[in-house]
Amino acid sequence: MLYRSRKTQAIINLSALKSNYQNIANLAPHSKTIAVIKANAYGHGAIEVAKSLHSQVPAFAVAFMDEAIVLRTAGITLPILILEGPLDEKDFSLAKQHNFWLMLHNEQQVSWLKHHPDYTEKLWLKIDTGMNRLGFSPESAKEMLTNLTLEQKQGLVICSHFSSADEADNLKTQDQIACLRSFAQKYSCQISLANSAGIINWPQSHDDFNRLGLALYGTNPTPAKNMPIELAPVMTLQSTIIAIRNLAIGESVGYGESWQAKRDSVIATVAIGYADGYPRNAQAGTPVFINNQLAPLAGRVSMDMITIDITELTGVKLGDVVELWGENLSVELVAEHMNTINYELLTCVSARVPKVYINQET
Ligand SMILES: Cc1ncc(COP(=O)(O)O)c(C=O)c1O
C-alpha cells in the first residue's frame, strides 16, 4: 500500500452499498433496478462499485460513452445504458461492439441511427414529459419511431425522467407518469420512469426498468420525508486534526477574518479544504463530527484546511479523526449548511482524496 502522510480519505463501505441496493430493489419487486454509476459512481469509484454490484444488478447506467468504456476496459461485462445517448456517430459502432444500450433523445441521434441498421442492441427512446431538458415530445416521438427497423423496435424501452419526484406531494410526477403511459400503450415496448425518489415515493411509477442513483449510496433523495427503508451511508469522508490553538476573545480565524471569537476559544485545524471537494462556501457553523461530538466550522474554508471551534469539546487532541460526512453525520444535513445538495458534495470529492474500500467480498 502507498505511504500516506496525510490521513484525509473517503472510506467506501461496499457492504452498505450492496445492502442499500437490495433494500431499494425490494421496494419494486416487479421491476429490474438498474444501478446508475455515472460521475464515477457519484464519487464512490465506478469500477469498484460496479465490481461489487455485478452479481446483483441487471445493468448499469452512465452519462456518456467514455464512462461506459472505462467500465468495459476494467472487465465489467453487464449491459451499460448510456443516458445521454450517442454524442458522436461513431458511438453506434462502439455501442454495438461493447453491448451498450443507447438512449436516443434528439433528431440528430435518430438520423445517425438510420446509417446503422445493424445496430441491434437495446434502444431506449426518451420522451420529454415535462422536465424540458432531453427527449422528444410525444408527437415527434411517434414520427421518430418510424425510422427504426423492426429489429430495433424489438426490445425498445420508452422512458422519461422526473423533475420533482423528491417532492412527495407534487402532482407533476403523476402527470409525467400519465403522459408516458398514454404514449407507450400504443406500442409494444418496455417502460422506464423511476429514479431514486420515484422508486421510494411513487410506487405507481415502478415499471420494467427503474434507474437507481443517489439512494444506492445511502443518502436520502427526499430529505423532507422519512425513508420507508434503512439506508446506510456508503461514503465517510474523514481527515485529522493537524493543529490546535487558543484564541482570546476578539481574535479572528482564517482568510478575511470572517470569524471572530466571541469568547476565549479553542480552534482545531483539519487537513481538508476546497481542493479536496469540501466546498469553500460552507458556512460558519457547518457541523463536523469529532470523538462522538459535533463541532462547528469557524472561518473560511482554505484550499487544504478548515478550522473548527472545539471550545466546548472535551478530550480533543492532535491527530484525532474528524468526520466531514458519512456514517455519523448525514451528507444531506451538511449540504444544507453549504447551500447545496448531497449529490453535489458526493460527486465533487476530488481525485487527491484517496478512496479506501472496506467490507469488500473476497
Ligand atoms: C436519466 C436519469 N435517470 C436516472 C438518474 C438517477 O437519479 P437519482 O440519482 O436521483 O436516483 C439520473 C440522474 O441524474 C438520470 O439523469
PDBQT file of the ligand as one rigid body, heavy atoms in Angstrom, charges set to zero:
ROOT
HETATM    1  C1  LIG A 401     -31.930   9.914 -16.814  1.00  0.00    +0.000 C 
HETATM    2  C2  LIG A 401     -31.571   9.626 -15.390  1.00  0.00    +0.000 A 
HETATM    3  N1  LIG A 401     -32.074   8.536 -14.797  1.00  0.00    +0.000 NA
HETATM    4  C3  LIG A 401     -31.804   8.225 -13.516  1.00  0.00    +0.000 A 
HETATM    5  C4  LIG A 401     -30.987   9.025 -12.749  1.00  0.00    +0.000 A 
HETATM    6  C5  LIG A 401     -30.731   8.675 -11.295  1.00  0.00    +0.000 C 
HETATM    7  O1  LIG A 401     -31.332   9.653 -10.467  1.00  0.00    +0.000 OA
HETATM    8  P1  LIG A 401     -31.165   9.588  -8.895  1.00  0.00    +0.000 P 
HETATM    9  O2  LIG A 401     -29.728   9.784  -8.598  1.00  0.00    +0.000 OA
HETATM   10  O3  LIG A 401     -31.990  10.731  -8.390  1.00  0.00    +0.000 OA
HETATM   11  O4  LIG A 401     -31.670   8.249  -8.467  1.00  0.00    +0.000 OA
HETATM   12  C6  LIG A 401     -30.442  10.171 -13.317  1.00  0.00    +0.000 A 
HETATM   13  C7  LIG A 401     -29.597  11.051 -12.509  1.00  0.00    +0.000 C 
HETATM   14  O5  LIG A 401     -29.427  12.212 -12.698  1.00  0.00    +0.000 OA
HETATM   15  C8  LIG A 401     -30.731  10.481 -14.685  1.00  0.00    +0.000 A 
HETATM   16  O6  LIG A 401     -30.233  11.571 -15.280  1.00  0.00    +0.000 OA
ENDROOT
TORSDOF 0
